[in-house]
């Protein structure tokens, strides 16, 4: 199954944004320990998935060398 480079870029940016949100939520002092653990674990799960998706993106980028690097994509 092929996924376009544009779809990969959108998925990466969405996952990055979601991971940041969950990390910030996990640090909320008003959360109980169980909820903070949930948000923290989910942020870690997203980070792992983002890493895997980044690897797929770098492979796809070889076919689309005009696309930004994963670092540039995550920074932008």
N, C-alpha and C positions, 0 to 999 in steps of 0.2 A: 504494500500500500504506500503510495506516495502522498506526501503532504507538501504543499507549496512552501517556499521559503517565507512568504508573507504570513502564512498561517502560523508557521513556527515562531516568527518574530512576535506576532500578537500573543501567542500562547506564553512565550517567555516573559514578555512584559506584564501580562496579567498575573502570572504566577509570582513574579517578583513583587508586584504591588500587593498581592494577597499575603505573601510571606511577611512583608514588612508590617502590614496591618496586624497580623496575628502576633508578631513579635512585640509590637507596641502594646497590644491588648494584654498580653501575658505579663507585662510589667505594671499593669494597673494595680495600684495599692488597694483599691476597693474590692478587688476580686477575692473570693475565697481560694484556698490552696488548690482545690480540685479544678476549679475553672481556670486558674492560672496555669496549672499543669496541662490541661487540655489545649489551651491556646499555644503554649510553648511547644508541646509535642507536635501539634499541627504545623506550626512554623518550621520545625525541623523536617517533618515529612515533605513539606513543600520545597524546602531547600534541597533535599535529596532528589526530588523529582525534577527540580529546576536544573540541577547538575546533569542529570541524565538527558534532559531535553537539550541542554547546551551542547552536549556531545553529539547528539543527532544534528543539531543546527550546524556545528562546525563541519560535519561530513557533507551536509547539503550545501554549505557555503562554498565548497570546492567547485561545485557546478555553477555557482553564482558569485564569482569573486568580487563583484561590485557591491555586494551586501556588506554591512558593517560587521566588524568582529564581534564576538560575544561580549567582550569587555566594553566596547563602544555601545553596543545595544543596551547593556545593563546600566551604563552610565547616563544614557540619554533619556 
